[in-house]
Amino acid sequence: MSVPADASSGPAPGLRVSVDLNLCQAYAQCCYAAPRSFRIEGHEALIYDPAPAAEDRADIERARVACPVQAIRVEDPGRGA
């Protein structure tokens, strides 16, 4: 299913998380701060939810701040952030 180019008629997009996997060193601090949204699989494979629920925002922000290499980016278009 494709997304229309003009998404202004639908609901505002929710929280978006991205991780620069070139920066990530698998310290796993994000996993401790937001275990519902981040996890390490295998030796160093970070798995994360790119569109977590709004109620997880506080944990996601804690994970962003806790990242020693600042690899986590959080955007919330609905809040203008």
N, CA and C atoms as a LAMMPS dump frame, in Angstrom:
ITEM: TIMESTEP
0
ITEM: NUMBER OF ATOMS
243
ITEM: BOX BOUNDS ff ff ff
-5.0000000000000000e+02 5.0000000000000000e+02
-5.0000000000000000e+02 5.0000000000000000e+02
-5.0000000000000000e+02 5.0000000000000000e+02
ITEM: ATOMS id mol type element x y z
1 1 1 N 0.845 -1.173 0
2 1 2 C 0 0 0
3 1 3 C 0.891 1.238 0
4 2 1 N 0.603 2.179 -0.86
5 2 2 C 1.423 3.381 -0.935
6 2 3 C 0.794 4.509 -0.137
7 3 1 N 1.635 5.424 0.298
8 3 2 C 1.184 6.578 1.066
9 3 3 C 1.009 7.741 0.099
10 4 1 N -0.142 8.446 0.151
11 4 2 C -0.326 9.576 -0.753
12 4 3 C 0.712 10.661 -0.504
13 5 1 N 1.084 11.357 -1.576
14 5 2 C 2.073 12.423 -1.464
15 5 3 C 1.606 13.527 -0.54
16 6 1 N 0.299 13.789 -0.528
17 6 2 C -0.255 14.825 0.34
18 6 3 C -0.925 14.15 1.523
19 7 1 N -0.188 14.007 2.601
20 7 2 C -0.72 13.343 3.789
21 7 3 C -1.354 14.341 4.744
22 8 1 N -1.56 15.582 4.316
23 8 2 C -2.093 16.602 5.21
24 8 3 C -3.543 16.341 5.604
25 9 1 N -4.257 15.517 4.83
26 9 2 C -5.651 15.258 5.161
27 9 3 C -5.795 14.213 6.263
28 10 1 N -4.759 13.416 6.507
29 10 2 C -4.815 12.372 7.526
30 10 3 C -4.328 12.883 8.865
31 11 1 N -4.283 11.983 9.851
32 11 2 C -3.771 12.378 11.166
33 11 3 C -2.285 12.702 11.105
34 12 1 N -1.847 13.539 12.023
35 12 2 C -0.428 13.91 12.075
36 12 3 C 0.403 12.668 12.357
37 13 1 N 1.556 12.538 11.689
38 13 2 C 2.409 11.398 11.972
39 13 3 C 2.857 11.409 13.428
40 14 1 N 3.052 10.229 13.976
41 14 2 C 3.435 10.139 15.372
42 14 3 C 4.934 10.197 15.585
43 15 1 N 5.336 9.76 16.746
44 15 2 C 6.733 9.746 17.162
45 15 3 C 7.556 8.893 16.2
46 16 1 N 8.711 9.417 15.783
47 16 2 C 9.612 8.693 14.893
48 16 3 C 10.993 8.634 15.526
49 17 1 N 11.574 7.448 15.496
50 17 2 C 12.904 7.231 16.066
51 17 3 C 13.807 6.691 14.969
52 18 1 N 15.008 7.219 14.917
53 18 2 C 16.012 6.657 14.012
54 18 3 C 17.327 6.548 14.767
55 19 1 N 18.093 5.55 14.398
56 19 2 C 19.392 5.318 15.025
57 19 3 C 20.437 5.266 13.924
58 20 1 N 21.486 6.052 14.067
59 20 2 C 22.596 6.007 13.129
60 20 3 C 23.427 4.776 13.494
61 21 1 N 23.218 3.717 12.751
62 21 2 C 23.891 2.462 13.067
63 21 3 C 25.384 2.499 12.771
64 22 1 N 25.833 3.527 12.061
65 22 2 C 27.276 3.706 11.867
66 22 3 C 27.921 4.278 13.126
67 23 1 N 27.147 5.022 13.91
68 23 2 C 27.651 5.57 15.178
69 23 3 C 27.467 4.597 16.34
70 24 1 N 26.378 3.853 16.314
71 24 2 C 26.031 2.961 17.427
72 24 3 C 27.169 1.993 17.715
73 25 1 N 27.538 1.902 18.987
74 25 2 C 28.593 0.999 19.428
75 25 3 C 28.057 -0.125 20.31
76 26 1 N 26.737 -0.281 20.348
77 26 2 C 26.066 -1.352 21.096
78 26 3 C 26.367 -1.309 22.594
79 27 1 N 26.448 -0.112 23.148
80 27 2 C 26.609 0.011 24.598
81 27 3 C 25.332 -0.402 25.328
82 28 1 N 24.209 -0.393 24.629
83 28 2 C 22.912 -0.868 25.117
84 28 3 C 22.287 0.003 26.2
85 29 1 N 22.74 1.216 26.367
86 29 2 C 22.124 2.101 27.354
87 29 3 C 20.662 2.378 26.983
88 30 1 N 20.376 2.427 25.688
89 30 2 C 18.997 2.634 25.238
90 30 3 C 18.109 1.467 25.66
91 31 1 N 18.664 0.266 25.679
92 31 2 C 17.896 -0.926 26.055
93 31 3 C 17.473 -0.877 27.522
94 32 1 N 18.313 -0.292 28.352
95 32 2 C 17.972 -0.15 29.771
96 32 3 C 16.952 0.961 29.973
97 33 1 N 17.074 2.028 29.209
98 33 2 C 16.189 3.183 29.363
99 33 3 C 14.816 2.942 28.752
100 34 1 N 14.761 2.216 27.653
101 34 2 C 13.491 1.993 26.946
102 34 3 C 13.428 0.557 26.415
103 35 1 N 13.293 -0.411 27.299
104 35 2 C 13.351 -1.815 26.876
105 35 3 C 12.216 -2.241 25.94
106 36 1 N 11.11 -1.524 25.936
107 36 2 C 10.021 -1.865 25.013
108 36 3 C 10.322 -1.403 23.592
109 37 1 N 11.267 -0.496 23.429
110 37 2 C 11.554 0.078 22.118
111 37 3 C 12.914 -0.302 21.547
112 38 1 N 13.855 -0.732 22.398
113 38 2 C 15.204 -1.068 21.948
114 38 3 C 15.626 -2.403 22.537
115 39 1 N 16.341 -3.199 21.737
116 39 2 C 16.923 -4.441 22.251
117 39 3 C 18.135 -4.811 21.406
118 40 1 N 19.025 -5.547 22.013
119 40 2 C 20.214 -6.053 21.326
120 40 3 C 19.98 -7.532 21.038
121 41 1 N 20.202 -7.922 19.804
122 41 2 C 20.12 -9.332 19.428
123 41 3 C 21.499 -9.778 18.982
124 42 1 N 21.837 -10.988 19.328
125 42 2 C 23.163 -11.49 18.983
126 42 3 C 24.215 -10.738 19.769
127 43 1 N 25.356 -10.521 19.154
128 43 2 C 26.441 -9.839 19.855
129 43 3 C 26.289 -8.328 19.848
130 44 1 N 25.883 -7.754 18.717
131 44 2 C 25.829 -6.289 18.651
132 44 3 C 24.749 -5.759 17.718
133 45 1 N 23.711 -6.507 17.429
134 45 2 C 22.678 -6.053 16.501
135 45 3 C 21.571 -5.322 17.267
136 46 1 N 21.483 -4.028 17.055
137 46 2 C 20.447 -3.24 17.711
138 46 3 C 19.157 -3.338 16.904
139 47 1 N 18.096 -3.702 17.577
140 47 2 C 16.757 -3.742 16.989
141 47 3 C 15.959 -2.677 17.72
142 48 1 N 15.256 -1.822 16.959
143 48 2 C 14.483 -0.76 17.598
144 48 3 C 13.183 -0.523 16.847
145 49 1 N 12.246 0.083 17.538
146 49 2 C 10.942 0.41 16.974
147 49 3 C 11.029 1.815 16.391
148 50 1 N 10.918 1.979 15.069
149 50 2 C 11.033 3.306 14.473
150 50 3 C 9.791 4.183 14.683
151 51 1 N 8.706 3.572 15.125
152 51 2 C 7.47 4.332 15.348
153 51 3 C 6.826 3.89 16.662
154 52 1 N 7.465 4.202 17.794
155 52 2 C 6.93 3.761 19.089
156 52 3 C 5.66 4.525 19.461
157 53 1 N 4.946 3.97 20.405
158 53 2 C 3.722 4.602 20.894
159 53 3 C 4.056 5.905 21.623
160 54 1 N 3.151 6.848 21.531
161 54 2 C 3.349 8.157 22.168
162 54 3 C 3.574 8.022 23.673
163 55 1 N 2.965 7.022 24.284
164 55 2 C 3.127 6.856 25.737
165 55 3 C 4.538 6.439 26.128
166 56 1 N 5.34 6.004 25.156
167 56 2 C 6.725 5.629 25.426
168 56 3 C 7.698 6.791 25.246
169 57 1 N 7.196 7.974 24.98
170 57 2 C 8.04 9.129 24.68
171 57 3 C 9.065 9.41 25.782
172 58 1 N 8.668 9.366 27.027
173 58 2 C 9.603 9.669 28.125
174 58 3 C 10.762 8.669 28.14
175 59 1 N 10.46 7.386 27.964
176 59 2 C 11.515 6.372 27.931
177 59 3 C 12.414 6.56 26.714
178 60 1 N 11.814 6.899 25.567
179 60 2 C 12.588 7.122 24.348
180 60 3 C 13.54 8.305 24.539
181 61 1 N 13.044 9.365 25.148
182 61 2 C 13.899 10.537 25.407
183 61 3 C 15.033 10.177 26.365
184 62 1 N 14.738 9.36 27.373
185 62 2 C 15.783 8.903 28.292
186 62 3 C 16.838 8.103 27.532
187 63 1 N 16.387 7.271 26.607
188 63 2 C 17.316 6.475 25.801
189 63 3 C 18.171 7.38 24.917
190 64 1 N 17.561 8.389 24.329
191 64 2 C 18.305 9.327 23.472
192 64 3 C 19.405 10.014 24.264
193 65 1 N 19.061 10.481 25.445
194 65 2 C 20.031 11.192 26.288
195 65 3 C 21.112 10.238 26.821
196 66 1 N 20.733 8.997 27.084
197 66 2 C 21.672 8.026 27.652
198 66 3 C 22.685 7.501 26.637
199 67 1 N 22.4 7.652 25.358
200 67 2 C 23.298 7.106 24.331
201 67 3 C 24.652 7.821 24.391
202 68 1 N 25.723 7.09 24.689
203 68 2 C 27.029 7.723 24.836
204 68 3 C 27.583 8.307 23.537
205 69 1 N 27.095 7.84 22.395
206 69 2 C 27.6 8.344 21.121
207 69 3 C 26.558 9.183 20.378
208 70 1 N 25.448 9.464 21.035
209 70 2 C 24.371 10.304 20.494
210 70 3 C 23.903 9.818 19.129
211 71 1 N 23.654 8.515 19.02
212 71 2 C 23.237 7.913 17.755
213 71 3 C 21.722 7.923 17.552
214 72 1 N 20.967 8.28 18.589
215 72 2 C 19.5 8.208 18.522
216 72 3 C 18.919 9.577 18.213
217 73 1 N 18.028 9.587 17.229
218 73 2 C 17.314 10.82 16.878
219 73 3 C 15.826 10.575 17.071
220 74 1 N 15.156 11.532 17.705
221 74 2 C 13.723 11.436 17.974
222 74 3 C 13.029 12.618 17.339
223 75 1 N 11.99 12.334 16.566
224 75 2 C 11.19 13.383 15.952
225 75 3 C 9.729 13.149 16.31
226 76 1 N 9.025 14.221 16.547
227 76 2 C 7.595 14.145 16.817
228 76 3 C 6.915 15.273 16.051
229 77 1 N 6.586 15.054 14.773
230 77 2 C 5.985 16.094 13.956
231 77 3 C 4.709 16.664 14.554
232 78 1 N 3.988 15.854 15.303
233 78 2 C 2.766 16.328 15.938
234 78 3 C 3.017 17.382 17
235 79 1 N 4.224 17.389 17.571
236 79 2 C 4.595 18.366 18.599
237 79 3 C 5.538 19.431 18.056
238 80 1 N 5.856 19.342 16.787
239 80 2 C 6.782 20.319 16.2
240 80 3 C 8.218 20.103 16.613
241 81 1 N 8.573 18.889 17.036
242 81 2 C 9.945 18.595 17.48
243 81 3 C 10.627 17.636 16.538
